[in-house]
Amino acid sequence: MSPPYKVQWTAGADEDLKNIVLFIAEESPQSARAIFAKIKEQTSNLSHFPERGRTVPELHDQGIFLYRELIISPWRIVYRIADNKVYIMLVMDSRQNPEDILLKRFTRGARLNPDGR
């Protein structure tokens, strides 16, 4: 068995998750904590199974194949695998228009290092 990958969150993904949790906490702090824990648990599992997520269809259609996603309904967690690391790049509500969000972030982000710099 190969050694586990290290899961790292980019600043943008951290901010995405923070905003989701704060928004939900306005109505239900308990639900916000549960959602936070579920997303963190599922993404930490990528350390052993980084390729379990599908490629992002909207990016695939644009010829961008570097990114994969986990669906934790209604959220989509977009990540990239590089150098034995899994970089969590984006957390978005799947009810939003994904093309606008993904293309804006990743056409700029495709020129960046995986850690967002």
PLY file of the C-alpha trace (Angstrom):
ply
format ascii 1.0
element vertex 117
property float x
property float y
property float z
element edge 116
property int vertex1
property int vertex2
end_header
0.00 0.00 0.00
1.37 3.39 -0.93
1.89 6.04 1.73
-1.03 8.39 2.26
-1.25 11.68 0.45
-1.19 14.87 2.46
-4.45 16.85 2.21
-3.92 20.62 2.15
-6.57 23.31 1.97
-5.85 26.42 -0.10
-6.70 29.81 1.36
-9.58 30.13 -1.12
-11.11 26.79 -0.14
-10.71 27.63 3.57
-12.56 30.89 2.94
-15.28 29.08 0.98
-15.89 26.63 3.83
-15.82 29.38 6.43
-18.44 31.37 4.53
-20.69 28.32 4.14
-20.46 27.47 7.83
-21.09 31.07 8.93
-24.12 31.35 6.65
-25.64 28.11 7.94
-24.80 29.00 11.56
-27.08 32.04 11.35
-30.04 29.63 11.25
-28.59 26.56 12.96
-25.23 26.44 14.70
-25.66 22.69 15.23
-26.19 22.08 11.50
-23.19 24.27 10.68
-20.96 22.20 12.98
-22.26 18.95 11.47
-21.67 20.15 7.90
-18.18 21.38 8.75
-17.31 18.01 10.33
-18.74 16.04 7.39
-16.83 18.04 4.77
-13.57 17.84 6.74
-13.99 14.08 7.29
-14.75 13.33 3.64
-11.85 15.44 2.39
-9.42 13.89 4.87
-10.33 10.48 3.40
-8.74 11.67 0.15
-5.38 11.00 1.79
-5.90 7.29 1.07
-8.13 7.47 -2.03
-7.26 10.70 -3.88
-8.60 9.56 -7.25
-12.04 8.59 -6.00
-13.59 11.87 -7.14
-14.65 12.42 -10.73
-13.07 14.98 -13.02
-15.00 18.24 -12.99
-17.37 18.07 -15.99
-17.53 21.83 -16.61
-13.74 22.08 -16.67
-13.38 18.87 -18.66
-15.56 20.47 -21.36
-13.04 23.35 -21.49
-10.06 21.01 -21.87
-8.96 21.31 -18.22
-8.37 17.85 -16.71
-6.33 18.67 -13.59
-9.22 18.94 -11.16
-11.44 16.35 -9.51
-14.42 16.76 -7.22
-16.26 15.15 -4.36
-19.97 15.67 -4.09
-21.17 16.11 -0.53
-24.66 17.23 -1.41
-25.34 20.05 -1.97
-21.65 20.97 -1.97
-18.96 20.27 -4.51
-15.40 20.04 -3.23
-12.93 20.60 -6.04
-9.36 19.41 -5.61
-6.14 18.72 -7.44
-3.60 15.94 -6.93
0.07 16.89 -7.26
3.33 15.71 -5.69
1.72 13.21 -3.28
-0.57 15.94 -2.02
-4.26 16.63 -2.44
-4.96 20.35 -2.66
-8.52 21.33 -1.77
-9.13 24.22 -4.15
-12.81 25.15 -3.89
-15.95 24.42 -1.92
-19.11 25.55 -3.67
-22.85 25.10 -3.42
-23.90 22.92 -6.36
-27.09 24.97 -6.73
-24.97 27.88 -7.97
-23.93 28.28 -11.60
-20.75 26.19 -11.61
-19.37 27.42 -14.91
-19.01 30.99 -13.69
-17.38 30.04 -10.41
-15.14 27.27 -11.72
-13.93 29.01 -14.85
-13.25 32.28 -13.05
-11.27 30.62 -10.28
-9.46 27.97 -12.31
-8.60 29.79 -15.48
-6.74 32.18 -13.22
-5.75 29.33 -10.88
-4.42 27.12 -13.67
-1.45 29.48 -13.89
-0.89 29.26 -10.14
0.94 26.66 -8.13
-1.36 24.03 -6.59
-1.08 25.72 -3.20
-2.67 28.89 -4.61
0.46 31.03 -4.93
0 1
1 2
2 3
3 4
4 5
5 6
6 7
7 8
8 9
9 10
10 11
11 12
12 13
13 14
14 15
15 16
16 17
17 18
18 19
19 20
20 21
21 22
22 23
23 24
24 25
25 26
26 27
27 28
28 29
29 30
30 31
31 32
32 33
33 34
34 35
35 36
36 37
37 38
38 39
39 40
40 41
41 42
42 43
43 44
44 45
45 46
46 47
47 48
48 49
49 50
50 51
51 52
52 53
53 54
54 55
55 56
56 57
57 58
58 59
59 60
60 61
61 62
62 63
63 64
64 65
65 66
66 67
67 68
68 69
69 70
70 71
71 72
72 73
73 74
74 75
75 76
76 77
77 78
78 79
79 80
80 81
81 82
82 83
83 84
84 85
85 86
86 87
87 88
88 89
89 90
90 91
91 92
92 93
93 94
94 95
95 96
96 97
97 98
98 99
99 100
100 101
101 102
102 103
103 104
104 105
105 106
106 107
107 108
108 109
109 110
110 111
111 112
112 113
113 114
114 115
115 116
